[in-house]
Amino acid sequence: MSSSTVNRSDVIPTAGLEYVMVPDGTAAGGSYEGSQSPYSWASTDISYSSCVQLNGFRVLTRYRSVTAVVTPPVGLPGDPGYVPGGTTYTVGYPSWNLVSQTLTCTSHADSTPGNPFQQDNPYLTATAGVYGPYESPAEAGFVDGTCYDYFKVFDQSQSGYIGALSSYTSQPIEGQDVPTTPYDENATPPLYPIDALTEFVPDTRDSVTVTYELTTVYNVGSGNVTDTTTVSHTVTQSSSDWSAQVQALVERSYYYNGIYPSMPDPRDPPLPIEGTNSDGSHFYP
């Protein structure tokens, strides 16, 4: 496909990089070819208790050439047969050379690039090389299977928990996602993801906007050009029943199910009871 006018935005096209969001959240009801800014991905609903995978989230980058054709008017206004003049544009997608691409989170960045995800390497960018025509765009976005970290995105929440099978002197872990796996209450002995939930104050916002910058260095046979565009992603959550969600976390814990860490027996000599630790507590698995 060497040219395209389908679903084009209503701005006058100019030569340069063109971006298409997949899935596109820029315009309700459908995707725009070379969608006009502000660019956005379709919204995603996440949960603190599961990994909602982001599959197929991409920014397609193409180089767009534009040829303007000016048509002069025929006759004068008011004359019979008068035809007004105008400008039409032919849009093509020639080959272009990508030098480098970087994708960075700018709204939830505690490092460069920012990482609001559970995974350490969440970003996908195109490798250097020649791209084009239309059918061969450069692709950036998220690595398939990447999941947002709930507590990084909804960062007004507070949480604390004691890690699974910790000693009796352990301190709560705060500001991190509360683990929900591994979990098998029917195992022998049972398997729980935490010892105890110590704090959970939810972020009650219905949605948070995460923003990104995609920077592309490219050329079309002469000097390099740097183009930076901003992409937003609305992340939503369900806040209909916090009590049930907190109770589910509490029940997936060793303490709730009567299994506690042992403490050294201060008696001299210790007086253990058969089938228990010397302080009377249950054995850990």
Secondary structure, 3 states (H helix, E strand, C coil): CCECCCCECCCCCCCEEEEEEECECCCCCCCCECCCCCEEEEEEECCCCCCCEECCCEEEEEEEEEEEEEECCECCCCCCCCECCEEEEEEECCCEEEEEEEEEECCCCCCCCECCECCCCCEECCCCEEECCCCCCEEEEECCCEEECHHHHCCCCEEEEEECCCCCCCCCEECCCCCCCCCECCCCCCECCEEEEEEEECCCCCEEEEEEEEEEEEECCCCCEEEEEEEEEEEECCCCCHHHHHHHHHHCECCCCCCCCCCCCCCCCCCCCCCCCCCCCCCCC
